[in-house]
C-alpha cells in the first residue's frame, strides 16, 4: 500500500487514492471494544487509543500481507489518523448501499460542492478535500452510499476523480433536458423532494415552493404516502422525476379521467374487501351447517 504523511507532529499516514477505491463494501465499521491504532501490522508501535463505539474507515479490511489487521483511518481530535487496527475489535460493515435511483447519475444541488477523501465532515483535517464540483447542476456518477454518524454521503466520480460528497448536496436521478411536464396538479404547500432508493424514500434536500405546477405520474403507486411527479427545473433546463408527500398536492389541474381514477381506486378497494368478507361469511356458514 502506498502511504503518505498526513500529520507532521505524530507518526500517522493516510491512504492513497488507489487504496481508497479498493474496498468499497467494507468502508465503515464500528469498534466493538477499546482498542488501538498501530503503525505496524504486528501491533508493536501504538499510535493512538481508540475507544469502543468509534467510527473507523476500513479502507483495507482484508489485507494480503496480514489476516489479523485492517488498514484503517480514525477521527481523533479533529484529525484523520491512519494505521492498522486488529480486525477482532471491528464490527460488521454498516450502512453501505448502491443507490438504485441513479440511472442518470446525480446532479449537484449547490455550487462549490466539496468531495472529501473520506465520508466525514472533518474541516480541520489537512488535505481533506479531494476536489470541488464548481457549478450547480453538474452531473456526477454515484458509486455508493455511506451512512456515518447519522449523515448520508455519496461516493462520487467526476472528471476522473473520486471522493465523498454530502448526500444533501446531490439530487439523485437525472433530468430530461428540454422536455416539459404535462401539468395536471400543483403544490398546496412547500414540498421536500424524495428519491426512491432501494425501496425507501430518501429526502434529497431540495424543496419545491408552494404553487409549483407538476405532473402527477404515480397515481397507482402502492405507497399512498408518496406520489411520483415530474416538474420542470428552470435552473437545470430539464424535467426531473421524483416523489413528494401526497398531502402536499392540489389536483386542481388534473384531467377528468385522472380525477375519476382517483375516486375509483378507493371505491374498488373497498368493494373488493366487502366481497371477500361476504364470501368468507358464506363459507363459514356452510361449514357450520354441515
C-alpha positions as CSV (number, residue, x, y, z in Angstrom):
1,X,0.0,0.0,0.0
2,X,1.2,3.5,-0.9
3,X,1.0,5.8,2.1
4,X,1.9,9.5,2.6
5,X,2.3,11.5,5.8
6,X,-0.8,13.4,6.8
7,X,0.0,14.8,10.2
8,X,3.5,16.0,10.9
9,X,3.5,16.1,14.7
10,X,2.7,12.4,15.1
11,X,3.5,9.2,13.2
12,X,0.4,8.8,11.1
13,X,-0.4,8.1,7.5
14,X,-3.3,8.4,5.1
15,X,-4.4,6.1,2.4
16,X,-3.7,6.9,-1.2
17,X,-6.4,7.4,-3.8
18,X,-5.8,3.9,-5.2
19,X,-6.3,2.3,-1.8
20,X,-9.4,4.3,-1.0
21,X,-11.2,2.9,-4.1
22,X,-10.1,-0.6,-3.4
23,X,-12.6,-1.7,-0.7
24,X,-16.0,-0.2,-1.4
25,X,-18.0,-2.9,0.5
26,X,-16.2,-2.7,3.8
27,X,-15.6,1.0,4.3
28,X,-17.3,2.0,7.5
29,X,-17.2,-0.1,10.7
30,X,-17.5,0.5,14.5
31,X,-15.2,-0.7,17.2
32,X,-16.6,-3.4,19.4
33,X,-14.5,-2.5,22.4
34,X,-11.5,-0.4,23.4
35,X,-8.5,-0.9,21.1
36,X,-5.7,1.0,19.5
37,X,-4.4,2.1,16.1
38,X,-0.9,0.8,15.3
39,X,1.9,1.9,13.0
40,X,2.7,-1.7,12.1
41,X,0.8,-4.9,11.4
42,X,2.3,-6.6,14.4
43,X,0.7,-4.4,17.0
44,X,4.0,-3.3,18.5
45,X,4.0,0.5,17.9
46,X,0.8,2.2,19.1
47,X,-0.2,5.5,17.5
48,X,-3.4,6.3,19.4
49,X,-6.0,4.7,21.6
50,X,-9.4,4.0,20.0
51,X,-12.5,3.9,22.2
52,X,-15.3,1.4,22.0
53,X,-18.0,2.6,19.5
54,X,-15.6,4.7,17.5
55,X,-16.3,5.1,13.7
56,X,-13.5,3.5,11.7
57,X,-13.0,3.8,7.9
58,X,-11.5,0.4,7.0
59,X,-10.2,1.1,3.6
60,X,-8.2,-2.1,3.5
61,X,-10.1,-4.5,5.7
62,X,-8.7,-7.7,4.1
63,X,-5.0,-7.4,3.6
64,X,-3.0,-10.0,1.7
65,X,0.0,-9.2,4.0
66,X,-1.8,-9.9,7.3
67,X,-5.0,-11.7,8.1
68,X,-5.4,-10.2,11.6
69,X,-5.1,-6.4,11.0
70,X,-7.0,-3.9,8.9
71,X,-5.7,-0.7,7.3
72,X,-7.9,2.0,8.9
73,X,-8.5,5.7,9.3
74,X,-9.9,7.1,12.6
75,X,-11.0,10.6,13.6
76,X,-9.0,11.8,16.5
77,X,-9.2,15.4,17.9
78,X,-10.4,16.7,14.5
79,X,-7.7,15.0,12.6
80,X,-7.6,11.9,10.3
81,X,-5.2,9.3,11.8
82,X,-4.3,6.2,9.8
83,X,-2.7,3.0,10.7
84,X,-3.5,-0.7,11.5
85,X,-6.2,-1.9,13.8
86,X,-6.9,-5.5,15.0
87,X,-9.8,-7.0,13.0
88,X,-11.2,-8.8,16.0
89,X,-12.1,-5.4,17.5
90,X,-14.2,-4.3,14.5
91,X,-17.9,-4.9,13.9
92,X,-19.6,-5.6,10.6
93,X,-19.6,-3.1,7.8
94,X,-22.5,-0.6,8.3
95,X,-24.9,1.5,6.1
96,X,-23.3,0.8,2.7
97,X,-25.6,0.6,-0.3
98,X,-25.5,1.4,-4.0
99,X,-28.3,3.8,-4.8
100,X,-30.9,2.3,-7.3
101,X,-32.2,5.6,-8.5
102,X,-29.0,6.7,-10.3
103,X,-29.6,5.6,-13.9
104,X,-28.5,9.1,-14.9
105,X,-26.1,9.6,-12.0
106,X,-26.8,12.6,-9.8
107,X,-26.8,16.4,-10.1
108,X,-25.2,18.9,-7.7
109,X,-27.8,20.9,-5.8
110,X,-25.4,23.7,-4.9
111,X,-22.4,25.5,-6.3
112,X,-18.9,24.5,-5.0
113,X,-19.8,21.1,-3.7
114,X,-16.7,19.6,-1.9
115,X,-15.7,16.0,-2.3
116,X,-13.6,14.7,0.6
117,X,-11.2,11.9,1.0
118,X,-13.4,10.2,3.5
119,X,-17.2,10.3,4.3
120,X,-16.8,12.5,7.4
121,X,-17.0,16.3,7.9
122,X,-13.6,17.0,9.5
123,X,-12.9,20.6,8.5
124,X,-9.6,20.7,10.4
125,X,-8.1,17.6,8.7
126,X,-5.3,18.6,6.3
127,X,-5.9,17.7,2.7
128,X,-9.4,16.5,3.5
129,X,-10.9,17.9,0.2
130,X,-10.1,15.8,-2.8
131,X,-11.8,18.1,-5.3
132,X,-14.7,20.6,-5.7
133,X,-17.5,20.5,-8.2
134,X,-17.8,24.1,-9.0
135,X,-21.1,24.6,-10.8
136,X,-24.6,23.9,-9.6
137,X,-26.4,21.4,-11.8
138,X,-23.2,19.4,-12.7
139,X,-23.8,15.7,-13.4
140,X,-21.7,13.3,-11.4
141,X,-21.6,9.5,-11.2
142,X,-22.6,7.9,-7.9
143,X,-20.6,4.8,-6.8
144,X,-22.1,4.1,-3.4
145,X,-23.9,5.5,-0.4
146,X,-22.4,5.6,3.1
147,X,-24.0,6.4,6.4
148,X,-21.7,7.9,9.0
149,X,-22.8,9.2,12.4
150,X,-26.3,9.7,11.2
151,X,-25.4,11.5,8.0
152,X,-25.5,10.2,4.5
153,X,-22.7,10.6,2.0
154,X,-22.3,9.6,-1.7
155,X,-19.1,8.4,-3.1
156,X,-18.9,10.2,-6.5
157,X,-16.8,10.2,-9.5
158,X,-16.3,13.4,-11.5
159,X,-13.7,14.3,-14.2
160,X,-11.6,11.2,-13.4
161,X,-11.6,11.9,-9.6
162,X,-13.3,10.1,-6.7
163,X,-14.4,11.5,-3.4
164,X,-17.3,11.6,-0.9
165,X,-19.9,14.4,-1.0
166,X,-22.8,15.0,1.5
167,X,-26.0,13.5,0.2
168,X,-27.9,16.7,0.9
169,X,-25.8,18.4,-1.8
170,X,-26.8,16.0,-4.5
171,X,-30.0,15.2,-6.3
172,X,-30.3,11.6,-7.4
173,X,-31.7,10.8,-10.8
174,X,-31.3,12.8,-13.9
175,X,-33.0,15.5,-15.9
176,X,-34.7,15.2,-19.3
177,X,-33.3,18.3,-21.0
178,X,-35.8,20.4,-23.0
179,X,-38.8,18.3,-22.0
180,X,-41.8,19.9,-20.3
181,X,-44.1,18.0,-17.9
182,X,-47.8,17.6,-18.7
183,X,-49.0,19.7,-15.8
184,X,-52.1,18.3,-14.0
185,X,-51.5,19.4,-10.4
186,X,-49.8,21.9,-8.2
187,X,-48.3,22.1,-4.7
188,X,-50.5,23.5,-2.0
189,X,-47.6,23.7,0.4
190,X,-43.8,23.7,0.2
191,X,-42.7,20.1,-0.5
192,X,-39.4,18.2,0.0
193,X,-38.4,16.1,-3.0
194,X,-37.7,12.4,-2.3
195,X,-35.9,9.8,-4.4
196,X,-36.8,6.1,-4.2
197,X,-33.6,4.4,-3.2
198,X,-33.7,0.6,-2.7
199,X,-37.3,0.6,-1.5
200,X,-37.0,3.6,0.8
201,X,-37.8,7.2,0.1
202,X,-34.8,9.4,0.7
203,X,-35.1,13.2,1.1
204,X,-32.9,14.9,-1.5
205,X,-32.5,18.3,0.3
206,X,-34.5,20.1,-2.5
207,X,-37.7,21.9,-1.5
208,X,-40.3,22.9,-4.2
209,X,-42.2,26.1,-3.4
210,X,-45.9,26.2,-2.8
211,X,-47.7,26.7,-6.1
212,X,-45.2,24.8,-8.3
213,X,-47.0,23.1,-11.1
214,X,-46.2,19.4,-11.5
215,X,-47.3,16.4,-13.5
216,X,-48.6,13.5,-11.3
217,X,-47.5,10.2,-12.8
218,X,-47.8,7.9,-9.8
219,X,-51.5,7.7,-9.0
220,X,-51.3,3.9,-8.9
221,X,-48.3,3.6,-6.7
222,X,-48.7,1.1,-3.8
223,X,-47.3,3.7,-1.3
224,X,-50.1,6.2,-0.7
225,X,-47.9,8.5,1.4
226,X,-45.7,9.5,-1.5
227,X,-46.7,10.3,-5.1
228,X,-44.4,10.2,-8.1
229,X,-44.3,13.5,-10.1
230,X,-42.4,15.4,-12.7
231,X,-41.5,19.1,-12.5
232,X,-39.6,21.5,-14.7
233,X,-36.4,22.8,-13.2
234,X,-35.5,26.1,-15.0
235,X,-32.1,26.3,-13.3
236,X,-31.0,23.0,-14.9
237,X,-33.1,23.3,-18.0
238,X,-34.9,20.0,-17.8
239,X,-37.7,17.9,-16.3
240,X,-37.0,15.9,-13.2
241,X,-38.8,12.8,-12.0
242,X,-39.1,12.4,-8.2
243,X,-41.5,11.9,-5.3
244,X,-43.4,14.3,-2.9
245,X,-45.7,13.7,0.0
246,X,-49.1,13.1,-1.3
247,X,-50.7,15.5,1.1
248,X,-48.8,18.5,-0.5
249,X,-50.6,18.0,-3.8
250,X,-53.5,20.0,-5.1
251,X,-55.2,18.3,-8.0
252,X,-56.9,21.4,-9.5
253,X,-55.2,20.9,-12.8
254,X,-56.0,17.2,-13.0
255,X,-57.7,15.9,-16.1
256,X,-61.2,14.4,-15.8
257,X,-60.1,10.9,-16.4
258,X,-57.4,11.2,-13.7
259,X,-59.9,12.5,-11.2
260,X,-62.3,9.6,-12.0
261,X,-59.4,7.2,-11.4
262,X,-58.6,8.8,-8.0
263,X,-62.2,8.2,-7.0
264,X,-62.5,4.7,-8.4
265,X,-59.3,3.4,-6.8
266,X,-60.5,3.6,-3.2
267,X,-64.1,2.5,-4.2
268,X,-62.7,-0.6,-6.0
269,X,-60.5,-1.3,-3.0
270,X,-63.4,-1.1,-0.6
271,X,-65.6,-3.2,-2.9
272,X,-63.0,-6.0,-3.0
273,X,-62.8,-6.0,0.8
274,X,-66.6,-6.3,1.1
275,X,-66.8,-9.1,-1.5
276,X,-64.0,-11.0,0.3
277,X,-65.8,-10.5,3.7
278,X,-69.1,-11.7,2.3
279,X,-67.5,-14.8,0.7
280,X,-65.8,-15.6,4.0
281,X,-69.1,-15.3,5.9
282,X,-70.9,-17.5,3.4
283,X,-68.2,-20.2,3.5
284,X,-68.2,-20.1,7.3
285,X,-72.0,-20.6,7.5
286,X,-71.8,-23.5,5.0
287,X,-69.2,-25.2,7.2
288,X,-71.2,-24.7,10.3
289,X,-74.3,-26.1,8.7
290,X,-72.6,-29.4,7.9
